[in-house]
Structures are given as C-alpha cells and as structure tokens.
C-alpha cells in the first residue's frame, strides 16, 4: 500500500458506485431488496480497504501482500518479454517461465499461483495497485453475494430483510470475504454456484446462462480449493432430489420418505465426487487424512502465541474422525469463547461466535423438537444446514488455529444462519396457520350454533 492509493482508490470507488447507482435505479427501482444494494456494496469495499490497513499496520506482513507482490512482479515481465509474460500467465506453476524472473514461494504451487495470476489480470486494469485490485475483488464478492441474496428472497420473499442482514452484515465475512485473499474468490464462488444451480435447475430460468456461471464458479473452486467443490456438490444434488417429495401432500409421509430421498441424493453426490476424485491422488482418502494431520500440526505451531486449539486426542481411523464431528462443528460455529481470546482480532471473532451461539439457542428454544421435523421435511432447511454443518466439521477438524479458522469458516456462516432462520420461519408460519384454521373452525361452529338457536329464541 502506497501514497498513490490515496488517489487511485477514491477514483475507482467513484466509478464503482456510479455504475452501482445507475444499475439500482434501473433494475431495482421500487423493490424492497434494493435497500441492501448500496449498503452491501459499501460494506464489501470497506472490508477490502480495512483488511489491507490491518495487515499493513497491525500485522506488518501477510499472505495478502505476498500475493500482490508476486502478481505485480509477474506483470513487470511484460516490459522485458511479452511472450514470456503470456506463457507465464497462461500456464501452470510447474516449469513456468516466471520462475526464471521471480524467486517467490507462491509461484511454486498451482493453487496459489492461480490466484496470483487472477490478481495479475486485475492489475492490468488497476495500475498494479494493491487497493484497487482489492476493490475489484470486493465487487466480485458483492456481485456473487447479491446473486445469492436474490435466490434467498426468491425462496422466501417475506424474509427479505432477515436474509439481507445475514448475507451482507456478518463481520467475519465482510473482512475475510472482501479483500485481496483467496477466500474472497472461493467464498464468492460458493455463493455463485449455489444461486446459479438454483436458478438453472429449480427455477429453469435462463438455463444456459446459469450453467455457464456454475462452470465458472466450479472452475475457480477447482483451481484454488478443490475441497470446497467436493463439499458443496453433494448438498446441492440432495437439495434438488428432495424437491420431488414436495408433490406428496401428507406431512407425515413426507417426513418418513425424506430420508429415502436424502439417501438417493447422497448416492448421486457420492457418484459425482467419486468421478472428481478418482483421477486425483491428492484427493484420495488416505491422502486427505495425511493432509489433515499436516494442517493440524502446522497450524498448531503457527498458533503457539495463543491462537491454537485442540479437539483432544486424535485417532485418524474413520471411527475416530466421526467421534470428533460434534467438537469440530462446535469450534467452527461457537468458538473461540471469550475466555479463550488472546488478541484484538480474536476478540472480534469471540464476540461474533457468542452472538452465533445466542441466535442458535434462541431459535432452538422457539422451535424445540420441530428441529428434527423440519430438518428432514423441508428441503431448503436440509440443504442449508447440511452444507454448513459438513463444512463446519471440515474447517474445525483441519484448522487447529483460531486465526486460520476465522478465515476458513466464512462460507458456512450465512448458510447456517439462513438454515435455522428458515426453520424458525416455517414453524412460526405453521403455528399461525393452525391458529387461523382453529379460529375459523370456532367461528363456523358458533355460526352453526346460532343458526340452530335462532328459531328457538323466536
């Protein structure tokens, strides 16, 4: 970050908000959801700028500047040899000609180098400026969040305000899902894949266009963090399969047959995942277990300053891993506890986790045993909670460091809140409908009795 940021960043911000205001005035005029458009965009841009400032003046360093520096140096190859630059930016890291120009660790790994190349492309239209590149990534994050928000409002129009607060106002998502981080791309791609899948398969709306968006988001996930693609695909397939049971009118039958449809969806998801992983040695079961051990050991050493956590004695058998599911989900969604906080950044995460815990307990208190009924009976609840809980387990099981966890867990946070609030909404709607039916029945009975008594009174 340099002095030039003070001039370039405001200029680009003006252009971004000019086009945003024009779009809102034409495409969203009079719509309730338009109230979240500019605030949502502003929060994303704010998060991108603040993230850079915190890394600059609090941490002093970080991966965000390593990615930026590598992308900047990569673009400087243009001044030496355009053909070499083109070869560098269009090929994988292995044997890449960029290594003859740069001695930077991040260009040695395909996943990281892919993100560096994305930043390089953005650098070409931003004078290789850190803050402007971060703002472009924030716009991508907002655009995908807005698509996801529109999907949520299409599912539950009356919940537009609740959905807006969940999608745009979660602090960790604002910070880690907006700036010059790989997480910004992966988070946005998860949202875009979900929304595009919904509009293509559930709504049959502009199918070709939404299939293209699905392929683009899947491409980003595959090239940056493929395990995210593996985590989201089975729940999406199950979600689609579960929609077919809605033609069954009886709630009891739907509840009983729900697990059957879920099993069919899981089988379909497993088939897709098997085809994705069969040709990739890095995604085989034993390799994933070895990776988990490596992540845990590395993040524990990184967290020696007080940010590390543990799930207890670890047994890396299938049964041993399954036993850690509750603890891993708990650490992702509801920790660090306030007494575990060791620095200002952890304090923000601790307050947010406490807020999540209160929200969850509040919803459970209202819905009570309806949790189990709606988890299987409502396809939307099942999808949002299934993905969020599976992802929470993966993040909590692998991180072992609160500093890393607060960044890795952002994809599951809006899904979890949306899932429990849909459940609350559906149960309250059911209660209200039953009360209205009971009231109507009482009124009709009173009318019948009055009709019978009227001749007697005369």
KOLLUMGU-131252 format. One record per residue (C-alpha): x, y, z. Coordinates in steps of 0.05 Angstrom, whole numbers, plus 5000, padded with zeros to 4 digits. Example, Ala and Ser with C-alpha at 12.3 -4.5 7.8 and 13.67 -1.06 7.14 Angstrom:
2
524649105156527349795143
This chain:
458
500050005000502950664978501351414975498551324905492950914938490151564966488751804895487351164856482750824906477751414912477651484836475850764825470850784882467251354848466650954783464350334821458850694858456851094797455350464758452150144820447350734829445550714755444149974759439950034822435750594792434150194730433849464752431649524825427150134825421850064880424049364901424849224976431448864964434449504935435349755006441149275015444549414948448850024962450049865036452149165017457049424965459649955012461049425066464848995017469249574995470149785067472349085085477349055028480649705049480549565124483548875114489449175076490449715130490249205187495248755152499649355138499649705206497749145255500848505227506148855186506048285135501647725109499747285050495647845020501948255006505747634982500247504930500248234909507848284903508047644861502547904815505948574808512748264790509147784743506248374704513048704701515448144656511448484601516749034599522148504587518748004541511347984525511547264500514747044566509247414605503847084564506946404575507546534649500446764659497246224617500945614644501145244710506645334761510544714743516244904698513345604690517946104657516146604712521046234758526746494716524647204733521747134803524246784865517746784904515046174940507746264919509146134845511345424861504345184878498745134826493145334874496645964898499546134831492546114800490346654848496647064835495047034760487947274774490847874812495647994754489848044705486448544752493048914759492949064685486749504693488749794760495850034750498249444792495449794853494049374915487849744940484649784871485749034860482648914928476649344908475548944845475548304887470548634934466048784875466348054854464647844925458748334927456148124858456147384878453047554946447647954911446047364866445646914927441247424963436447444904435946694908434346714982429047244971426046834914425446254962422546675019420247364995417647565064424447435095428047945050430348365109432847775151436447495090439648165076442548225145445247515142448347565073451448265079452648415153456747845183463248175206468047595190465047535120465848285109473148265129475647595102470947545043472448215011479848365006485848104968485247394994483946724961478046675009474547244972474446844907472646174940467146484983464146854924464646224880460845804932455146314933455046374857455045624847449145554895445046114866446445904794444645184810438045414840436045854781438245344729435244704759429844924808427045524770429145344699430946074689436046254634438945554640444845644592446946294626446645994695450145364673455845804649456146144717456245464750462045234708465845884720465045834796466745094796472945254755475245764807473945284864477444714830483645134817484145474885481045004937478144374907475644104973470344664973467544404908467343704938463743975000458344364963456443884906453143324946448543804986446544144920444643474889440943254951437243924952434943814881432743094894428943284957424643774918421043194885418042974951414243634955408943344910406942894968401343255006401642875072406743195120407542525157409142155092413942705071417542655138418041895132420241895060425042485069430942045089429741595028430442194982436442425022439741745011438341784936441442474935447542254975448541674927448342164868453042634904457842074920457941864848459742564826465142624879468041944861468642164789472142804810477042474858478541824821483842154777486842594831491642254880491442864925484042744939484442014958482041845028488841675058492042295027486442725057487842425126495242565118493543275096489243365158495043155202499543645167494644215173493544085247500944045262502644665221497045095248498444875319505645115312503145755279498645855339504045795391502646515410495846325439491246225379491645475375486344985398485544235402480043725394483243255443487042605429486342445356485241765325485641805249481341205236474441315206471041185273475941645308474642215259467042115264467542185340470542885330464743145288460943495346467343815374469544045305462744355288462544695356469445005349467645285280460945585297461545775370468845865388473346205408469746315474471146985506475746685558479946395501481247075470488647275467488847875420484248415390482848025326480747415367476347865410472148045348471647305330469747135401464147645404461547405337461746675359457946855423452747215380452046585337451046165399445646625426442046645359442245885353439845765424434346275414431745935351432145235383428345495443422645715397422445115350424044575403423043885373420944195308428444205292428243465275421643505237423744085192430743835181428043245142421443525119423944185089428744115031431344825038432844745112436244075098440744375044443044995082444344625147447444015114452544425076454044885135454944315185459243895138463544495122463944685195466643995211471844025156474244725177474244575251477643905242483344175200484844865225487244785298488545535298483346065312486946555267486346085208479445835227476246525227478246585154476745875131469845835161466546425126463046005072458845625123456646225165451046515123448545815104447945625177444146245197439646205137438145475153436045605225432046225208428345875152426645335203424145855252420046205198416845555173414945335244412046005262408146015197405545315212403345535281399946155254396445755200393845255251391545815297387746125239384645465220382545355292379646065296375845955231373245295256370845615322367446185284363945685238361645275298358945905331355146085268352245375265350045405338347046095328343145845268340445275310338545715369335346265328328645905315328145705389329146425411323546645366
